[in-house]
Amino acid sequence: MKMKRQFKRIAALLLAGLMILSLSGFTDGAEAAQNMSELSELAEAGQQEVTVDGIDYELNQTEHTAMVIRGNSKGNVIEIPASISFEEKTYQVTAIADKAYSQYSGATGIVLPEGLLTIGAQAFENAVSVRGEELVIPDSVIEVGEKAFASNSFKKVVIGDGITSIPSKAFYDINDVIGSSEVEIELGIQVEEIAKDAFSDGNAWGEITRLIIKGTTGRLDEVLKSVDGLKNTEIIYDDPDALDADWLQTQINNAPDETETEIVITGNILTGVTITVPEGKMVTLIDDGESHVITSSAGQMFQVNGQLTMDSTSEESRLVYKGGNSPKTGSGNIAAVESGGNLILKDAVLCDGVIEEIYSGAVLVGNGGSLEMSGGVIENFTLNGNMLTGSVCVEKGGNFQMEGGIIRNNKNNGSYYSGGGVLLYTWNKGDKDAVMTMSGDALIQGNKSRNGGGVYLIGNSNFLMKGGKIERNEAFSGYGGGVCAAGSGGSVGQGAPAYESKFTMEGGTICENFASHSGGGIYINSDDVILKGGRIENNTAQSHGGGIYVSEPPQMVKLYNAVVTENTASVMGGGMWFCPTGDATFTVTNGVALYDNRAEGAGDDFASLSGDKGTVTIADRFLGGR
C-alpha cells in the first residue's frame, strides 16, 4: 500500500499561530495555552491528501471521512470502497469530488458503496465507454452534481431513495454508444425535481426506453412533461400500495354472466398482463369517490369480449387508464374490442400510451366489436406504427358511436394511412363497413397526423356526423386537417378508387383545422360525400381548398344545407377547390352559404379550373360566390 502525505495546510496554520503568539507578547500564560490548543485543533481538523490503492483521497481527520479527488481503476471496473485505512484509522468514503473520473473512458462499469453521500459535478463524465450492465446510486447518496454521469453507457440505472433532485445533464446521454438499444432508469421514492436536460437534449442517443418510478402512481406526471428524452418512453410506477391485475381479473371472473355488475376500484392498479373481459360478462369499473390510476406495462390493458363500462362518480374522481408501450401488431393500448364485445366509455380518462406497430390504436374496435363514447377523454397517445393506426382505430365491421366525450392531443407519426384522432378503414372491396356516428357535444380536438388529423376514412368506411365539433386538428404532411375521405387504399391526390368512403354531414362544426397541403377542413377522394348541414369554417390549407378540396374524377361533393365560411387557402379556393376534373353540385333545398373565404391566389370562395369531365352546378339561390 503506497501512501503520500502533504502537510502544507497544517504547516501554514501552525506558522500563523506562532505569529499571533509573538505579536501578543505572551502576556497571559493561560491565554497562550488556550490559543495553542485551538491551533492544534485547527491543525487536527485540516484536510490531508493521501493515495490508497491508486486512488487519491482528501481526509477529514476530525470526521474520519474521505473524499475521492482523483481516481484510477484496477482492471475495467471503477470500484469505490466504502472505507479506507490510514495510520491505523478508518475513514468512511462519503464524497466523490468534481471531475474525479472525468474522461477516464476506459471502464466497463462503476460500483459505488452504501454510505456515500455526495457525487460531484462531472465526477464520472465519459468514464464508461463500453456498454455496462447496471449503475446503482446507493440510497445513502443525497446529492448528485451536474453532468455527474454524462456520456456513459449503461443498460440500467438505479437512482437511490436518497436523491430528491436530478440536476442538469446528470445522466445526459446515458445510452451514449452507437447502435446500443434499450436503457432503463429507476427513480427513487424521494425524487421530486428533474431538470429538463437531466437525461437528454432530445437527440436519438439520449432516448430512455423505460422509466420506473417508485411511489404513488402519477406523482411525477407533471414533472415528466417538461423532461427531454422521454418521447417514446414507457413509464411505469412501482406503487407499493397498488392493487394488481390478478385482483381485478378475479373480480371480473366472479361477476355473474349477463348481469350488470359494478366493480369499485379502491386504489391504484398496476397491470403486467392483459386483463380479459370474457363473453357474457357485463362489468362496470367505477371509483370509490377518489381518483385512481390503472397503469399497464403489458402492451394491452384490456381484451374485451363481453361488455366493459368505464365510469366515474364525478369528474374530480375520474379513473385514469394510463397506457404503456404497445409493441404488438393489431393491439389496443388500452383496449381491443373483439367480435361481440362492447366498450362503453362514460366518464374516464384514457391517456399517455405509445403504439409502435400497425393495425393498432389506443382503442382498437375489431370486426363485430363496438365502442360507445358518451363522456370521458382519450388523450396524449403517440402512434409510431408505419400504417393503419389511429387513437381510435375502427376496422372492418367495427362500430363507433360518439355521442360525447373528447378525443384530443394525440399524435400519429406513421408514414401511411393513419389518423390522428380516429381511423376508419377496410382494405378489401367486399369488407363490411367500418362505421362511426358523431353527435351531441362530442369533440375531436388538437390531434395530428400526416393526413386526416381529425378523422381518416379508408375503403368501405362510413362516417355520419350529426353534431359535435372537429376542431384544431392538423394534417402536418398532407391532406384533410379535419376529415380525410380517402377512398380505397387510403389514396390521396390520385384517381378513382374501386370503392368509396362515405361521409355524410348533417350537423356539427368542422373548424380551425390545418392541412400542410390541401383540404384544411375536408379532403374528398370519394363520390359519396354529402354535406346536408353544419358549418365548415376557419380552416386553413397551405395549398388549395381551405374549407373543402375535391379530388379527381369521379370524385364529387353534394352540398345541400351547409355553411362554408372564413376559410383560407394559400394558393386557390379559399372556401372550396375542385381539381381540373373534379365535380361538384350545389343544390339549394333550404340553402347553401359560401362566403367570406379567402385565397391568396385566386377564388376566395371557390375555384374550379376547366377539365374534360369536371362540372360545377350552382343553383340560382346559392348564397355567396367570389
Backbone torsions as a table, in degrees:
resi	resn	phi	psi	omega
1	MET	NA	120.1	179.6
2	LYS	-92.9	134.2	-179.7
3	MET	-129.7	132.9	178.5
4	LYS	-123.0	130.7	-175.6
5	ARG	-120.8	139.9	175.6
6	GLN	-129.5	128.4	-175.5
7	PHE	-116.0	26.0	-174.8
8	LYS	-60.2	-44.3	-178.0
9	ARG	-68.5	-39.6	179.5
10	ILE	-64.4	-44.6	179.5
11	ALA	-61.5	-40.0	179.4
12	ALA	-63.3	-40.9	178.6
13	LEU	-64.4	-43.0	179.9
14	LEU	-64.6	-41.7	178.3
15	LEU	-62.5	-42.4	178.2
16	ALA	-62.8	-38.1	178.9
17	GLY	-63.9	-43.1	178.9
18	LEU	-61.9	-39.0	178.3
19	MET	-64.1	-41.2	179.7
20	ILE	-64.2	-44.0	180.0
21	LEU	-65.0	-37.0	178.7
22	SER	-63.6	-42.8	180.0
23	LEU	-68.3	-30.3	-178.2
24	SER	-73.9	-17.1	179.4
25	GLY	74.5	12.3	179.5
26	PHE	49.3	43.3	-174.6
27	THR	-69.1	-22.4	-177.1
28	ASP	-136.2	114.9	-177.5
29	GLY	-61.2	-41.8	-179.0
30	ALA	-64.9	-40.4	179.7
31	GLU	-66.9	-38.8	178.9
32	ALA	-63.6	-41.2	178.8
33	ALA	-62.8	-40.6	179.2
34	GLN	-64.5	-41.6	179.0
35	ASN	-62.0	-41.7	179.3
36	MET	-64.6	-37.3	178.5
37	SER	-63.7	-42.5	179.3
38	GLU	-64.7	-41.1	178.5
39	LEU	-63.9	-37.7	178.4
40	SER	-63.1	-39.5	178.4
41	GLU	-66.4	-39.5	177.8
42	LEU	-63.3	-41.8	178.5
43	ALA	-63.8	-40.8	179.9
44	GLU	-63.0	-34.4	-178.3
45	ALA	-80.9	-7.6	-177.7
46	GLY	-65.4	152.9	179.7
47	GLN	-81.6	149.5	-178.2
48	GLN	-136.6	132.3	179.7
49	GLU	-93.6	132.8	177.2
50	VAL	-138.7	160.4	175.1
51	THR	-117.2	124.6	180.0
52	VAL	-129.6	121.5	179.0
53	ASP	51.5	41.2	174.6
54	GLY	82.0	2.1	179.1
55	ILE	-114.2	131.8	178.1
56	ASP	-88.1	131.0	-179.6
57	TYR	-123.5	156.1	166.8
58	GLU	-112.6	121.0	-175.0
59	LEU	-94.5	141.1	168.1
60	ASN	-106.3	105.2	-171.7
61	GLN	-74.1	-19.2	177.1
62	THR	-78.6	-47.6	-177.6
63	GLU	-86.2	-10.6	-176.0
64	HIS	56.1	47.9	176.7
65	THR	-122.6	161.6	-179.2
66	ALA	-134.1	144.3	175.8
67	MET	-119.9	130.0	175.6
68	VAL	-73.2	123.3	-179.4
69	ILE	-111.6	-27.1	174.0
70	ARG	-147.4	138.9	-174.2
71	GLY	-127.7	150.5	167.9
72	ASN	-128.2	172.3	-177.3
73	SER	-130.0	135.8	170.1
74	LYS	-86.0	107.9	-177.3
75	GLY	83.3	-151.4	-171.9
76	ASN	-92.9	-16.6	-175.0
77	VAL	-106.1	130.1	172.7
78	ILE	-79.7	116.1	-178.2
79	GLU	-124.5	116.8	179.4
80	ILE	-92.7	125.0	-179.4
81	PRO	-74.5	156.0	177.0
82	ALA	-70.7	-30.4	-179.6
83	SER	-155.8	163.6	175.0
84	ILE	-133.3	160.8	176.9
85	SER	-113.7	136.9	177.4
86	PHE	-148.7	125.2	-178.8
87	GLU	49.1	49.1	175.6
88	GLU	63.3	20.2	174.4
89	LYS	-120.6	148.9	179.8
90	THR	-105.8	133.7	-179.1
91	TYR	-122.0	125.8	177.5
92	GLN	-79.8	133.1	178.5
93	VAL	-81.9	111.3	-173.7
94	THR	-114.9	-10.6	-175.1
95	ALA	-148.1	152.2	171.8
96	ILE	-124.2	122.7	-172.5
97	ALA	-72.1	165.0	174.1
98	ASP	-53.6	136.0	172.9
99	LYS	59.3	22.6	-177.1
100	ALA	-57.7	-41.4	179.2
101	TYR	-122.0	18.9	-177.6
102	SER	-58.8	133.4	179.1
103	GLN	63.7	19.8	176.6
104	TYR	-59.0	-48.4	169.2
105	SER	55.3	18.3	177.6
106	GLY	-119.3	1.3	-172.6
107	ALA	-91.5	157.9	174.1
108	THR	-113.8	3.1	179.8
109	GLY	-175.4	163.3	177.8
110	ILE	-133.6	129.7	177.2
111	VAL	-120.2	122.3	-177.1
112	LEU	-114.6	143.8	-175.3
113	PRO	-89.8	150.1	167.6
114	GLU	-64.9	139.1	-174.9
115	GLY	107.4	-20.0	174.2
116	LEU	-65.8	137.8	-176.1
117	LEU	-110.0	-42.4	-175.1
118	THR	-134.6	147.2	176.6
119	ILE	-128.2	120.0	-172.3
120	GLY	-73.8	171.1	178.5
121	ALA	-61.4	135.5	177.9
122	GLN	57.6	22.6	-175.5
123	ALA	-56.6	-41.8	-178.2
124	PHE	-124.3	25.4	-178.5
125	GLU	-58.3	126.2	176.5
126	ASN	58.2	33.9	-178.8
127	ALA	-88.3	-33.1	-177.3
128	VAL	-108.3	101.7	-176.7
129	SER	-96.3	-15.3	175.2
130	VAL	-106.8	135.2	-170.9
131	ARG	-55.6	116.7	178.2
132	GLY	-90.8	166.4	-177.7
133	GLU	-79.9	-61.8	-172.1
134	GLU	-147.0	134.6	172.9
135	LEU	-111.4	123.5	-179.2
136	VAL	-115.9	119.3	172.2
137	ILE	-89.9	115.0	-174.6
138	PRO	-60.0	156.9	178.9
139	ASP	-62.2	-22.7	-178.4
140	SER	-72.1	-23.0	-176.9
141	VAL	-70.5	127.5	-178.3
142	ILE	-111.2	-10.4	-178.0
143	GLU	-149.6	134.4	175.0
144	VAL	-126.4	130.5	-177.4
145	GLY	-81.3	168.4	178.2
146	GLU	-59.3	139.1	179.3
147	LYS	58.1	22.7	-175.7
148	ALA	-56.6	-40.1	-178.6
149	PHE	-125.6	28.2	-177.3
150	ALA	-65.3	147.2	173.0
151	SER	58.4	42.8	171.1
152	ASN	-113.7	-178.8	179.1
153	SER	-141.1	115.4	177.6
154	PHE	-134.8	151.9	173.5
155	LYS	-77.8	-29.8	-178.7
156	LYS	-148.5	141.1	175.8
157	VAL	-127.6	125.9	177.7
158	VAL	-110.4	115.8	-179.9
159	ILE	-99.0	118.8	-169.2
160	GLY	-66.4	173.2	-174.3
161	ASP	-75.2	-7.8	180.0
162	GLY	-84.1	-18.8	-176.1
163	ILE	-79.7	130.8	176.0
164	THR	-108.4	-23.3	-176.0
165	SER	-139.3	136.5	176.6
166	ILE	-111.1	111.9	-172.3
167	PRO	-81.5	-178.7	-177.0
168	SER	-54.7	126.6	173.6
169	LYS	56.5	23.0	-179.5
170	ALA	-58.8	-39.3	178.1
171	PHE	-124.7	37.4	-177.0
172	TYR	-62.0	128.4	-179.5
173	ASP	51.0	50.3	180.0
174	ILE	-69.7	-8.3	177.9
175	ASN	-109.5	37.0	-167.0
176	ASP	-83.3	62.7	172.0
177	VAL	-139.7	127.1	-179.0
178	ILE	-61.4	129.4	177.7
179	GLY	85.8	-2.1	178.5
180	SER	-73.1	159.0	-172.7
181	SER	-109.9	-110.0	-169.2
182	GLU	-77.5	147.3	170.5
183	VAL	-139.9	134.4	-176.9
184	GLU	-119.2	136.9	177.2
185	ILE	-122.7	134.1	177.0
186	GLU	-113.0	125.1	-178.6
187	LEU	-99.0	134.8	179.0
188	GLY	-67.8	168.7	-170.1
189	ILE	-71.2	-18.3	-177.7
190	GLN	-99.9	-1.2	179.7
191	VAL	-63.8	123.3	-179.0
192	GLU	-123.4	-26.4	-177.2
193	GLU	-126.7	136.7	178.4
194	ILE	-136.2	123.2	178.7
195	ALA	-64.3	149.3	-179.2
196	LYS	-52.9	-40.0	-177.4
197	ASP	-107.0	28.2	-179.7
198	ALA	-59.7	-36.1	-176.8
199	PHE	-110.1	-30.6	-170.1
200	SER	-164.7	160.5	168.5
201	ASP	-104.1	15.9	176.6
202	GLY	100.9	-2.0	179.7
203	ASN	-76.9	166.8	-171.2
204	ALA	-64.3	-33.2	-177.2
205	TRP	-69.5	-26.8	-174.5
206	GLY	-86.7	1.3	-177.5
207	GLU	-64.7	134.9	176.4
208	ILE	-95.9	129.5	-178.2
209	THR	-76.6	-44.7	-173.8
210	ARG	-143.2	133.5	178.2
211	LEU	-121.8	117.4	179.9
212	ILE	-106.0	126.2	-173.6
213	ILE	-118.4	121.3	175.4
214	LYS	-75.5	141.7	175.4
215	GLY	115.2	-172.3	-175.2
216	THR	-60.1	133.6	179.6
217	THR	-55.7	129.3	177.4
218	GLY	89.9	-1.0	-171.2
219	ARG	-67.3	-23.9	-179.6
220	LEU	-112.5	12.8	-176.0
221	ASP	-56.6	-46.4	-178.8
222	GLU	-67.4	-39.5	179.4
223	VAL	-61.8	-43.6	-174.1
224	LEU	-69.2	-20.0	-179.6
225	LYS	-62.1	-25.7	-177.8
226	SER	-104.6	10.2	-177.1
227	VAL	-99.7	128.2	179.1
228	ASP	-74.0	159.5	175.8
229	GLY	84.2	10.6	-177.4
230	LEU	-119.1	17.5	-174.1
231	LYS	-56.5	-44.4	-178.1
232	ASN	-116.4	26.2	-174.8
233	THR	-83.0	136.1	171.6
234	GLU	-82.1	120.5	-176.5
235	ILE	-108.3	123.4	-176.1
236	ILE	-126.9	131.4	175.0
237	TYR	-96.1	130.8	174.8
238	ASP	-97.5	85.9	-172.9
239	ASP	-99.1	110.5	-175.8
240	PRO	-65.7	-21.2	-179.0
241	ASP	-95.3	1.7	-174.6
242	ALA	-76.7	150.8	169.9
243	LEU	-76.9	170.3	-179.8
244	ASP	-123.2	175.0	-176.4
245	ALA	-62.0	-34.3	-179.6
246	ASP	-60.5	-40.2	179.0
247	TRP	-61.3	-48.2	-177.6
248	LEU	-68.2	-40.8	179.3
249	GLN	-62.3	-38.4	177.7
250	THR	-63.3	-42.7	178.9
251	GLN	-61.3	-41.8	-180.0
252	ILE	-67.3	-44.9	-178.5
253	ASN	-63.1	-32.9	-178.0
254	ASN	-80.8	-10.3	178.2
255	ALA	-67.7	139.2	179.9
256	PRO	-67.7	147.5	179.2
257	ASP	-67.6	146.6	174.3
258	GLU	56.5	26.7	178.2
259	THR	-132.9	125.1	-180.0
260	GLU	-65.9	125.3	-173.7
261	THR	-132.3	128.1	176.0
262	GLU	-88.3	135.5	172.0
263	ILE	-115.6	115.1	-176.4
264	VAL	-86.8	123.5	-179.9
265	ILE	-89.0	117.8	-173.4
266	THR	-105.5	0.2	179.5
267	GLY	-166.4	175.6	175.8
268	ASN	-65.4	153.6	179.8
269	ILE	-128.8	132.1	173.5
270	LEU	-109.9	122.0	-177.7
271	THR	-113.3	123.5	175.6
272	GLY	-104.5	-2.3	177.7
273	VAL	-135.4	159.7	177.2
274	THR	-73.1	133.2	179.3
275	ILE	-94.6	129.9	-176.1
276	THR	-104.3	133.2	169.8
277	VAL	-102.6	102.8	-172.9
278	PRO	-68.0	160.1	174.7
279	GLU	-57.0	134.6	179.8
280	GLY	96.8	-19.9	178.6
281	LYS	-82.6	142.4	179.2
282	MET	-133.2	83.7	-171.8
283	VAL	-111.4	146.5	174.7
284	THR	-118.9	124.4	173.9
285	LEU	-93.8	125.7	-175.2
286	ILE	-142.6	152.3	-177.1
287	ASP	-78.4	171.0	178.3
288	ASP	-102.2	23.3	-176.7
289	GLY	101.4	-8.2	176.3
290	GLU	-126.6	149.5	179.4
291	SER	-75.6	135.5	177.2
292	HIS	-132.4	158.4	-176.6
293	VAL	-115.9	128.6	173.7
294	ILE	-104.3	116.3	-174.3
295	THR	-115.3	136.5	-177.8
296	SER	-114.5	137.2	168.7
297	SER	-120.1	17.8	-174.3
298	ALA	-94.4	-7.4	-175.2
299	GLY	91.1	-37.6	174.3
300	GLN	-141.0	126.9	-175.0
301	MET	-79.8	-49.2	-176.0
302	PHE	-126.9	141.9	166.2
303	GLN	-112.0	115.2	-172.0
304	VAL	-106.5	106.4	174.5
305	ASN	-108.3	-18.1	174.7
306	GLY	-107.5	-134.5	179.1
307	GLN	-120.8	125.3	177.7
308	LEU	-123.7	123.3	176.8
309	THR	-111.5	131.8	176.5
310	MET	-109.2	117.4	-174.3
311	ASP	-141.4	168.7	177.6
312	SER	-142.7	157.2	178.9
313	THR	-78.9	-22.6	177.5
314	SER	-161.2	164.2	178.8
315	GLU	-62.9	-34.7	-179.0
316	GLU	-69.7	-26.9	-176.7
317	SER	-108.0	23.6	-179.4
318	ARG	-55.6	140.7	169.6
319	LEU	-75.2	139.8	-179.4
320	VAL	-113.6	122.3	177.8
321	TYR	-103.2	106.0	-171.9
322	LYS	-102.7	116.7	-175.9
323	GLY	-77.0	158.9	173.8
324	GLY	-106.0	-140.1	179.1
325	ASN	-104.9	126.6	-178.8
326	SER	-106.8	100.3	-178.9
327	PRO	-92.5	3.7	-171.3
328	LYS	-103.9	135.1	175.8
329	THR	-64.4	139.9	176.7
330	GLY	68.6	43.5	-178.1
331	SER	-123.9	161.2	172.5
332	GLY	-111.7	118.2	-175.3
333	ASN	-54.4	-45.7	174.7
334	ILE	-94.5	-46.1	-177.3
335	ALA	-154.1	141.6	167.5
336	ALA	-112.5	123.2	-177.4
337	VAL	-104.9	113.8	-174.5
338	GLU	-95.9	-178.4	-176.5
339	SER	-54.0	125.6	-179.0
340	GLY	84.9	-10.3	179.2
341	GLY	-83.3	153.8	-179.1
342	ASN	-142.9	118.4	173.9
343	LEU	-103.0	125.0	-179.2
344	ILE	-115.3	112.4	179.1
345	LEU	-101.4	103.4	-179.7
346	LYS	-95.6	-49.6	-178.9
347	ASP	-161.8	92.2	177.5
348	ALA	-160.1	167.9	178.8
349	VAL	-114.5	124.1	173.8
350	LEU	-110.0	123.7	-168.7
351	CYS	-155.4	159.3	156.8
352	ASP	72.4	12.6	179.0
353	GLY	-83.0	165.2	176.2
354	VAL	-122.0	121.5	-178.7
355	ILE	-106.3	118.9	-171.6
356	GLU	-100.7	-18.9	-171.1
357	GLU	-119.8	174.6	-174.8
358	ILE	-81.4	168.5	179.5
359	TYR	54.5	44.8	-171.9
360	SER	-142.5	168.7	176.8
361	GLY	-165.9	175.8	171.5
362	ALA	-61.8	-43.5	169.1
363	VAL	-123.9	124.3	178.0
364	LEU	-106.6	119.5	179.6
365	VAL	-105.3	107.5	-175.7
366	GLY	-87.5	-177.6	-178.5
367	ASN	-59.5	119.1	-179.0
368	GLY	85.8	-0.7	177.1
369	GLY	-95.8	164.2	-179.6
370	SER	-144.1	148.1	173.9
371	LEU	-123.7	124.7	175.4
372	GLU	-114.8	119.9	-177.3
373	MET	-122.5	112.6	178.7
374	SER	-114.3	-7.4	179.3
375	GLY	-168.4	-174.2	178.8
376	GLY	84.3	-175.1	-173.1
377	VAL	-139.5	139.0	168.4
378	ILE	-119.4	112.5	-169.1
379	GLU	-148.8	156.2	169.1
380	ASN	61.4	37.2	172.1
381	PHE	-93.1	145.7	175.7
382	THR	-114.7	126.2	-177.2
383	LEU	-116.4	119.5	-177.2
384	ASN	-114.6	-0.5	179.0
385	GLY	-60.8	144.0	-171.8
386	ASN	-64.2	-30.2	-177.2
387	MET	-158.7	157.7	172.4
388	LEU	55.0	59.9	173.6
389	THR	-135.2	154.9	175.3
390	GLY	-159.5	155.4	178.2
391	SER	-55.4	-44.9	162.7
392	VAL	-111.8	118.3	-176.9
393	CYS	-112.7	114.2	-177.7
394	VAL	-108.9	116.3	-178.6
395	GLU	-89.8	179.0	177.9
396	LYS	-51.7	134.3	178.0
397	GLY	77.7	-0.5	177.0
398	GLY	-87.4	156.8	-176.3
399	ASN	-136.2	127.3	-179.7
400	PHE	-123.6	115.8	176.5
401	GLN	-108.3	111.5	-177.6
402	MET	-113.3	99.8	-178.7
403	GLU	-98.5	-12.4	-179.1
404	GLY	-171.2	-171.8	-179.7
405	GLY	85.3	179.3	-173.8
406	ILE	-135.1	133.4	168.2
407	ILE	-113.5	111.5	-169.8
408	ARG	-146.2	153.4	168.5
409	ASN	56.7	37.2	173.5
410	ASN	-101.2	149.8	-179.2
411	LYS	-130.6	129.7	178.6
412	ASN	-110.1	117.0	179.7
413	ASN	-96.6	6.1	-177.7
414	GLY	-61.8	152.0	-175.8
415	SER	-78.8	-36.0	-171.8
416	TYR	-134.8	142.1	163.5
417	TYR	50.6	48.8	-177.4
418	SER	-134.5	141.0	-177.2
419	GLY	-106.8	150.0	178.2
420	GLY	-75.0	-48.8	179.6
421	GLY	-93.3	-64.7	-176.8
422	VAL	-131.7	136.7	170.8
423	LEU	-117.9	124.6	170.0
424	LEU	-111.3	124.0	-178.3
425	TYR	-149.0	147.7	163.2
426	THR	-133.3	162.5	-173.8
427	TRP	-121.6	-20.9	-178.4
428	ASN	-116.9	150.1	-173.0
429	LYS	-58.4	-36.7	-177.4
430	GLY	-86.5	2.4	-178.2
431	ASP	-64.1	145.9	173.7
432	LYS	-68.7	146.5	-175.3
433	ASP	-58.9	143.9	163.5
434	ALA	-91.6	124.4	-166.0
435	VAL	-119.5	140.0	172.3
436	MET	-141.1	136.2	171.6
437	THR	-123.1	129.8	-179.1
438	MET	-119.1	130.1	-176.0
439	SER	-154.0	-177.1	176.2
440	GLY	61.6	-135.3	-179.1
441	ASP	-105.3	26.7	178.7
442	ALA	-58.6	144.8	-175.2
443	LEU	-137.1	126.6	172.2
444	ILE	-116.1	112.1	-163.7
445	GLN	-141.7	134.8	167.9
446	GLY	68.1	24.6	179.0
447	ASN	-93.1	156.4	-176.0
448	LYS	-134.5	141.0	174.6
449	SER	-159.5	167.1	178.1
450	ARG	-62.4	-44.9	172.8
451	ASN	-131.8	151.8	176.4
452	GLY	63.4	61.4	-179.2
453	GLY	-59.3	-41.0	180.0
454	GLY	-91.0	-63.5	-178.8
455	VAL	-135.7	133.3	-179.8
456	TYR	-120.6	126.4	-178.7
457	LEU	-112.9	128.5	179.9
458	ILE	-132.0	135.8	174.9
459	GLY	64.7	-141.5	-178.1
460	ASN	-79.2	63.4	177.7
461	SER	-106.2	149.7	-173.0
462	ASN	-136.8	109.7	-176.8
463	PHE	-116.8	117.4	176.3
464	LEU	-110.5	118.3	179.1
465	MET	-107.4	108.1	-179.1
466	LYS	-101.6	-18.1	-178.9
467	GLY	-172.2	-170.6	-179.7
468	GLY	85.6	-169.4	-174.3
469	LYS	-145.2	135.4	172.5
470	ILE	-114.9	107.0	-171.0
471	GLU	-140.1	150.0	172.9
472	ARG	56.0	32.8	173.6
473	ASN	-93.1	164.8	-172.7
474	GLU	-141.5	129.6	166.6
475	ALA	-97.6	95.8	-167.0
476	PHE	-80.7	-5.2	179.6
477	SER	-143.7	30.2	-177.4
478	GLY	177.0	-120.9	-162.5
479	TYR	-123.7	147.6	171.2
480	GLY	74.5	73.4	178.0
481	GLY	-62.0	-43.5	179.1
482	GLY	-89.7	-61.1	-179.2
483	VAL	-132.9	134.0	175.0
484	CYS	-120.5	106.1	177.1
485	ALA	-95.2	95.2	-165.1
486	ALA	-97.3	-11.2	178.9
487	GLY	72.7	-157.5	-172.8
488	SER	-68.6	142.1	177.0
489	GLY	69.0	5.7	-179.9
490	GLY	69.5	22.3	-172.3
491	SER	-70.4	141.9	172.8
492	VAL	-130.8	139.7	178.4
493	GLY	69.6	22.6	-177.6
494	GLN	-124.9	-172.3	-174.6
495	GLY	-81.6	-161.4	-171.0
496	ALA	-66.9	128.7	174.9
497	PRO	-80.6	159.8	178.9
498	ALA	-76.3	-22.6	178.2
499	TYR	-150.4	157.9	-161.0
500	GLU	-113.0	150.6	166.3
501	SER	-91.6	137.7	-177.5
502	LYS	-109.0	127.0	176.5
503	PHE	-131.1	119.5	177.0
504	THR	-120.7	124.7	179.6
505	MET	-112.7	113.0	179.8
506	GLU	-105.9	-13.3	-179.5
507	GLY	-173.8	-175.7	179.9
508	GLY	88.3	-173.0	-174.5
509	THR	-137.9	135.3	171.3
510	ILE	-116.7	109.2	-168.8
511	CYS	-146.0	152.2	172.2
512	GLU	58.5	28.8	175.9
513	ASN	-92.4	163.6	-174.3
514	PHE	-138.1	136.8	172.7
515	ALA	-125.3	131.5	-179.5
516	SER	-69.7	-18.5	174.6
517	HIS	-114.3	-91.1	-172.9
518	SER	-134.4	158.5	179.3
519	GLY	74.4	63.4	-179.3
520	GLY	-58.8	-43.5	177.6
521	GLY	-89.5	-58.1	-176.9
522	ILE	-137.4	132.6	170.7
523	TYR	-109.9	131.8	-173.5
524	ILE	-121.7	117.4	171.0
525	ASN	-126.0	51.2	-175.5
526	SER	-155.1	155.4	175.4
527	ASP	-104.7	18.6	-178.6
528	ASP	-125.0	48.6	176.7
529	VAL	-114.9	122.4	-177.9
530	ILE	-128.5	124.2	178.6
531	LEU	-107.8	99.3	-176.6
532	LYS	-92.8	-12.9	-178.0
533	GLY	-176.2	-177.5	178.7
534	GLY	92.3	-179.0	-176.5
535	ARG	-126.2	138.0	174.8
536	ILE	-122.3	104.2	-169.2
537	GLU	-146.7	149.4	174.6
538	ASN	59.3	33.1	174.4
539	ASN	-96.1	159.7	-175.4
540	THR	-136.2	136.0	172.4
541	ALA	-125.0	137.7	179.8
542	GLN	-72.7	-18.3	179.1
543	SER	-118.9	-96.5	-173.5
544	HIS	-116.6	151.8	172.5
545	GLY	69.2	71.8	179.0
546	GLY	-59.9	-43.2	178.0
547	GLY	-89.9	-54.8	-175.6
548	ILE	-139.4	137.8	174.6
549	TYR	-123.2	128.2	177.8
550	VAL	-111.8	127.3	-174.1
551	SER	-84.1	-156.5	-170.2
552	GLU	-74.9	169.6	-176.8
553	PRO	-65.7	149.7	2.0
554	PRO	-92.7	31.1	-177.1
555	GLN	-64.5	145.8	-178.1
556	MET	-161.2	166.1	174.8
557	VAL	-134.5	140.9	176.8
558	LYS	-114.9	124.0	179.9
559	LEU	-114.4	126.8	178.9
560	TYR	-113.0	-55.1	-173.8
561	ASN	-139.5	65.0	-176.6
562	ALA	-126.8	155.6	175.5
563	VAL	-114.5	124.5	178.4
564	VAL	-122.3	108.0	-171.1
565	THR	-149.6	149.8	172.6
566	GLU	59.3	32.0	173.9
567	ASN	-94.8	160.6	-173.5
568	THR	-136.5	136.8	172.2
569	ALA	-126.9	139.9	-179.1
570	SER	-74.3	-22.2	-178.6
571	VAL	-112.8	-77.2	-176.4
572	MET	-140.7	154.4	174.7
573	GLY	71.7	67.5	-179.9
574	GLY	-58.4	-46.2	177.4
575	GLY	-83.9	-53.4	-177.5
576	MET	-145.0	146.0	174.5
577	TRP	-131.3	134.7	175.4
578	PHE	-116.7	127.7	177.5
579	CYS	-54.7	156.1	-177.4
580	PRO	-51.1	-25.4	178.2
581	THR	-114.3	13.2	-179.6
582	GLY	-75.2	172.0	-174.5
583	ASP	-140.4	135.9	178.3
584	ALA	-145.0	145.8	175.8
585	THR	-127.7	121.3	172.9
586	PHE	-97.5	112.0	-179.2
587	THR	-115.4	125.3	-176.6
588	VAL	-101.9	109.6	171.1
589	THR	-100.8	-60.7	173.3
590	ASN	-112.6	-3.7	173.6
591	GLY	127.4	137.1	169.8
592	VAL	-119.0	132.8	-179.2
593	ALA	-118.3	119.4	178.4
594	LEU	-129.8	102.5	-171.5
595	TYR	-157.7	160.8	175.1
596	ASP	56.0	33.0	171.7
597	ASN	-94.8	169.8	-175.2
598	ARG	-145.4	137.6	173.6
599	ALA	-130.3	136.4	-178.5
600	GLU	-73.4	-24.0	178.3
601	GLY	-93.9	-79.0	-178.5
602	ALA	-152.3	159.0	176.4
603	GLY	73.1	68.2	-177.5
604	ASP	-54.8	-51.6	-178.4
605	ASP	-87.5	-46.8	174.4
606	PHE	-152.8	154.6	177.1
607	ALA	-140.5	137.7	177.5
608	SER	-148.4	117.4	177.7
609	LEU	-86.6	146.6	-176.7
610	SER	-66.1	146.0	178.1
611	GLY	-148.6	176.4	-177.1
612	ASP	-66.6	-34.5	-172.2
613	LYS	-119.1	-15.5	-171.8
614	GLY	-75.8	142.3	175.1
615	THR	-138.0	149.2	172.2
616	VAL	-127.6	119.9	-178.8
617	THR	-112.2	122.6	-176.3
618	ILE	-121.2	123.6	179.2
619	ALA	-71.1	157.4	-173.2
620	ASP	-75.7	-6.0	176.3
621	ARG	-108.6	21.6	177.8
622	PHE	-71.3	132.6	-177.7
623	LEU	-95.1	123.4	174.7
624	GLY	106.2	-161.8	177.0
625	GLY	110.0	100.7	175.8
626	ARG	-130.7	NA	NA
